[in-house]
Amino acid sequence: MLSILLFANTCASAQLTQKHNLQFDHLASRWDEGMPLGNGMLGALTWKKNDKLRLSLDRADLWDERKALDLSKFNFQWVEQQVLKKDYGPVQKLGDHPYDQVPYPTKLPAAAMEFGIGSFGKVVSNELDLKTAINKVVFENGVIFESYIHATKPEGHFTFKNLAGAAIPELIVHNYNSGKNLKENDNSHSGEGLEKLGYAKGTVTRSTNSIRYRQPVYEGRYFEVLIRWTKLPGNVITGMWTIANNQPAVLPATITGTSETISRNSHTSWWKEYWSKSSVSLPDTLVEKQYYLELYKLGSVARAGAPAITLQAVWTADNGSLPPWKGDFHNDLNTQLSYWPTYTGNRLAEGATFTDWLWKISAKNKQYTRQYFGVDGLNVPGVATLNGDPMGGWIQYSLSPTVGAWCAQHFYWQWKYSMDASFLQKQAYPYIHEAAVYLENITRLKDGVRTLPLSSSPEYNNNDISAWFLSWSNFDLSLAKFLFTAAAEAATSMGKPEESKHWQQVLAQLPACEVNETGFTVAPGQNLNESHRHFSQYMAIYPLALLDVNNPADSVIIENSLRRIEEKGTRAWCGYSFSWMASMYARAHKADSAARQLQIFASNFCSPNSFHLNGDQRGGQYSDFTYRPFTLEGNFAFAQGVHELLLQSRNGYIEVFPATPADWRNVSFSNLRSEGAFLVSAGKQDGRFTGVTVRAEKGGRLRIRLPFGRFRVADGNKKFVVKDGIVELNMSRGEVVVIWPD
């Protein structure tokens, strides 16, 4: 009973409310400030263009996958030779130029839908209700426009109420074939104009209540957009839209008030279940609102059966051009950061969309590994298409030798946070094993020490030959240490002691990471000598968590590393840098510094609709980057930064309130998830901790560091021990334990 009461009180104080909604008294005038709707596969942005209400329509798997990069012309061994010869121009020509000079492969925008609203008067309110994922616009004359994308069906819905006349949608076709460059100069780092793709002209077929658009793309493929609407009693017009990829678009032949009510109810039910998974309550209103907006976007872009989260997911640029960085799968940090909050946030189903995609493309990745690296096993392109083909770019990162190790971490996390034995057997260990086989094969063993032929640290020295190192960078080395450690642990859990022993032996052959008075170096002999956006050399701090601040020796390295970052400043940071830095500060127990990074991100690096725009939107207050390319990884890394303040999993134990600012006197969270599949709730009221509730989803040994010293377990008969400040106790499946401060 005590556990139930504490659980209920924590939930009651940490729920999503109207204050977290996006609320304006106008429609946005830019696509990247529009109201975002999505269900993982379909997406829409609601805004105003040329005095019309516009919905930018998108589908996640609309891609032009024609190949520009030709891996038959070069490989990793040849690149090594060119680096040794100090002749890097040929490498850039073959590996980098195709990405910049050829418009494909690329993510594609679908179309747009517009409504004339000139007679409606001013916008009185424009609100996105996060609880229901419904956007409602109220006009001066009483007309109400509502829009949502069904949570589980491939269909968007729109409704006009209180109409005096008609509201007929107009379909807007993108500039795929006019030959005119209609690209808008909006400082969004967009690519070339869509006309560069050279598609044939699409066809638009209209009837009295429908519009069908069929757009040929490449090699006989096409996509279709279908809009259908009807007039209902009471001056209501309601409609639906969908996008189909390489097949005819289909919608119900008739739309009735009853069918629309049923659809809306099932849609809102899904979102109700989504929001019930976990919650937080923070005294910092800016950070709390941004957090819930991030979780809303996560629910909008991650869904079973849909592709993994790309740079913009289902919100491709609607400005006449290719999306920033082609809207691709950027695996040198973007995809990985996008899934950080799914584990602690208790949203494993959303996190599985990444491992599902990686598993789906793994056969192609093995072919790539054999072709480019010349060895067996599995690595992943750092920049990839929907189907997993490498796209090129700066090849130190787009064809990096350790991307697969970073991707493997998500299989490891998905297993550790769920303790799903079936997933471990069928996917996690097979994937980790193949990644480890590759990394063992590509490295060279000499005098008992394993080396990597070429190493790099993402985006350090950009695309220059100096971006390559002839000895391990700390980025690559940390990933290797993590991968072989994870492989050994997973093999043990699989009942494969010989394989575990082998991976431990390979791990022992790796050199130590280089550290000095500056903390982690970039690579041997290369300190961090400038402000830099990518914290690649600090992977061992976060996200790999190879170091533990509660270990005195590790604490010194962490402290020196953070001091070095601070000395070099933030002038070359992007928005995601602040999100990532929040988690690193939290791992160092620097609560105030972590919270400050989150505040800066939310106030300076986001559009009014909460999209991460990379550059400093307040004129360069913290960064010299002041452009506005929209990408999502900074948003989702922000959400994980909040989690890291509240609950951390590290080194076989969990820590409650490890980095909560002292002036956060009222803070709580409900059902955050830890490694070991424990669901944790905890609170602090008027500066006093109210207790911790832990539910064991699968059972097992709980090891937990509490935010208070003296404590008592609600079940007085529960046996526990305390070792080095960590409470240890055994829990059965489904058991709930409440720990009170004493």
Rosetta blueprint (number, residue, H / E / L):
1 M L
2 L H
3 S H
4 I H
5 L H
6 L H
7 F H
8 A H
9 N H
10 T H
11 C H
12 A H
13 S L
14 A L
15 Q L
16 L L
17 T L
18 Q H
19 K H
20 H H
21 N L
22 L E
23 Q E
24 F E
25 D L
26 H L
27 L L
28 A L
29 S L
30 R L
31 W H
32 D H
33 E H
34 G L
35 M E
36 P E
37 L E
38 G E
39 N L
40 G L
41 M L
42 L E
43 G E
44 A E
45 L E
46 T E
47 W E
48 K E
49 K E
50 N L
51 D L
52 K E
53 L E
54 R E
55 L E
56 S E
57 L E
58 D E
59 R E
60 A L
61 D L
62 L L
63 W E
64 D E
65 E L
66 R L
67 K L
68 A L
69 L L
70 D L
71 L H
72 S H
73 K H
74 F L
75 N L
76 F H
77 Q H
78 W H
79 V H
80 E H
81 Q H
82 Q H
83 V H
84 L H
85 K L
86 K L
87 D L
88 Y L
89 G H
90 P H
91 V H
92 Q H
93 K H
94 L H
95 G H
96 D L
97 H H
98 P H
99 Y H
100 D H
101 Q H
102 V L
103 P L
104 Y L
105 P L
106 T E
107 K E
108 L L
109 P L
110 A L
111 A E
112 A E
113 M E
114 E E
115 F E
116 G E
117 I L
118 G L
119 S L
120 F L
121 G L
122 K L
123 V E
124 V E
125 S E
126 N E
127 E E
128 L E
129 D E
130 L L
131 K L
132 T L
133 A L
134 I E
135 N E
136 K E
137 V E
138 V E
139 F E
140 E L
141 N L
142 G L
143 V L
144 I E
145 F E
146 E E
147 S E
148 Y E
149 I E
150 H L
151 A L
152 T L
153 K L
154 P L
155 E L
156 G E
157 H E
158 F E
159 T E
160 F E
161 K E
162 N L
163 L L
164 A L
165 G L
166 A L
167 A L
168 I L
169 P L
170 E E
171 L E
172 I E
173 V L
174 H L
175 N L
176 Y L
177 N L
178 S L
179 G L
180 K L
181 N L
182 L L
183 K L
184 E L
185 N L
186 D L
187 N L
188 S L
189 H L
190 S L
191 G L
192 E L
193 G E
194 L H
195 E H
196 K H
197 L H
198 G L
199 Y L
200 A L
201 K L
202 G L
203 T E
204 V E
205 T E
206 R E
207 S E
208 T L
209 N L
210 S E
211 I E
212 R E
213 Y E
214 R E
215 Q E
216 P E
217 V L
218 Y L
219 E L
220 G L
221 R L
222 Y E
223 F E
224 E E
225 V E
226 L E
227 I E
228 R E
229 W E
230 T E
231 K E
232 L E
233 P L
234 G L
235 N L
236 V E
237 I E
238 T E
239 G E
240 M E
241 W E
242 T E
243 I E
244 A E
245 N E
246 N L
247 Q L
248 P L
249 A L
250 V L
251 L L
252 P L
253 A L
254 T L
255 I L
256 T L
257 G H
258 T H
259 S H
260 E H
261 T H
262 I H
263 S H
264 R H
265 N H
266 S H
267 H H
268 T H
269 S H
270 W H
271 W H
272 K H
273 E H
274 Y H
275 W H
276 S L
277 K L
278 S L
279 S E
280 V E
281 S E
282 L L
283 P L
284 D L
285 T H
286 L H
287 V H
288 E H
289 K H
290 Q H
291 Y H
292 Y H
293 L H
294 E H
295 L H
296 Y H
297 K H
298 L H
299 G H
300 S H
301 V H
302 A L
303 R L
304 A L
305 G L
306 A L
307 P L
308 A L
309 I L
310 T L
311 L L
312 Q L
313 A L
314 V L
315 W L
316 T L
317 A L
318 D L
319 N L
320 G L
321 S E
322 L L
323 P L
324 P H
325 W H
326 K H
327 G H
328 D L
329 F E
330 H E
331 N L
332 D L
333 L L
334 N H
335 T H
336 Q H
337 L H
338 S H
339 Y L
340 W L
341 P H
342 T H
343 Y H
344 T H
345 G L
346 N L
347 R L
348 L H
349 A H
350 E H
351 G H
352 A H
353 T H
354 F H
355 T H
356 D H
357 W H
358 L H
359 W H
360 K H
361 I L
362 S H
363 A H
364 K H
365 N H
366 K H
367 Q H
368 Y H
369 T H
370 R H
371 Q H
372 Y H
373 F H
374 G L
375 V L
376 D L
377 G L
378 L L
379 N L
380 V L
381 P L
382 G L
383 V E
384 A E
385 T L
386 L L
387 N L
388 G L
389 D L
390 P E
391 M L
392 G L
393 G L
394 W L
395 I H
396 Q H
397 Y H
398 S H
399 L L
400 S L
401 P L
402 T L
403 V H
404 G H
405 A H
406 W H
407 C H
408 A H
409 Q H
410 H H
411 F H
412 Y H
413 W H
414 Q H
415 W H
416 K H
417 Y H
418 S H
419 M L
420 D L
421 A H
422 S H
423 F H
424 L H
425 Q H
426 K H
427 Q H
428 A H
429 Y H
430 P H
431 Y H
432 I H
433 H H
434 E H
435 A H
436 A H
437 V H
438 Y H
439 L H
440 E H
441 N H
442 I H
443 T L
444 R E
445 L E
446 K E
447 D L
448 G L
449 V E
450 R E
451 T E
452 L L
453 P L
454 L L
455 S E
456 S L
457 S L
458 P L
459 E L
460 Y L
461 N L
462 N L
463 N L
464 D L
465 I H
466 S H
467 A H
468 W L
469 F E
470 L L
471 S L
472 W L
473 S L
474 N H
475 F H
476 D H
477 L H
478 S H
479 L H
480 A H
481 K H
482 F H
483 L H
484 F H
485 T H
486 A H
487 A H
488 A H
489 E H
490 A H
491 A H
492 T H
493 S H
494 M L
495 G L
496 K L
497 P H
498 E H
499 E H
500 S H
501 K H
502 H H
503 W H
504 Q H
505 Q H
506 V H
507 L H
508 A H
509 Q L
510 L L
511 P L
512 A L
513 C L
514 E L
515 V E
516 N E
517 E L
518 T L
519 G E
520 F E
521 T L
522 V L
523 A E
524 P L
525 G L
526 Q E
527 N L
528 L L
529 N L
530 E L
531 S L
532 H L
533 R L
534 H L
535 F L
536 S H
537 Q H
538 Y H
539 M L
540 A L
541 I L
542 Y L
543 P L
544 L L
545 A L
546 L L
547 L L
548 D L
549 V L
550 N L
551 N L
552 P H
553 A H
554 D H
555 S H
556 V H
557 I H
558 I H
559 E H
560 N H
561 S H
562 L H
563 R H
564 R H
565 I H
566 E H
567 E H
568 K H
569 G L
570 T L
571 R L
572 A L
573 W L
574 C L
575 G H
576 Y H
577 S H
578 F H
579 S H
580 W H
581 M H
582 A H
583 S H
584 M H
585 Y H
586 A H
587 R H
588 A L
589 H L
590 K L
591 A H
592 D H
593 S H
594 A H
595 A H
596 R H
597 Q H
598 L H
599 Q H
600 I H
601 F H
602 A H
603 S H
604 N H
605 F L
606 C E
607 S L
608 P L
609 N L
610 S L
611 F L
612 H E
613 L L
614 N L
615 G L
616 D L
617 Q L
618 R L
619 G L
620 G L
621 Q L
622 Y L
623 S L
624 D L
625 F L
626 T L
627 Y L
628 R L
629 P L
630 F L
631 T L
632 L L
633 E H
634 G H
635 N H
636 F H
637 A H
638 F H
639 A H
640 Q H
641 G H
642 V H
643 H H
644 E H
645 L H
646 L H
647 L E
648 Q E
649 S E
650 R E
651 N L
652 G L
653 Y E
654 I E
655 E E
656 V E
657 F L
658 P L
659 A L
660 T L
661 P L
662 A L
663 D L
664 W L
665 R L
666 N L
667 V E
668 S E
669 F E
670 S E
671 N E
672 L E
673 R E
674 S E
675 E L
676 G L
677 A L
678 F E
679 L E
680 V E
681 S E
682 A E
683 G E
684 K E
685 Q E
686 D L
687 G L
688 R E
689 F E
690 T E
691 G E
692 V E
693 T E
694 V E
695 R E
696 A E
697 E L
698 K L
699 G L
700 G E
701 R E
702 L E
703 R E
704 I E
705 R E
706 L L
707 P L
708 F L
709 G L
710 R L
711 F E
712 R E
713 V E
714 A L
715 D L
716 G L
717 N L
718 K L
719 K L
720 F L
721 V E
722 V E
723 K E
724 D L
725 G L
726 I E
727 V E
728 E E
729 L E
730 N E
731 M E
732 S L
733 R L
734 G L
735 E L
736 V E
737 V E
738 V E
739 I E
740 W E
741 P E
742 D L
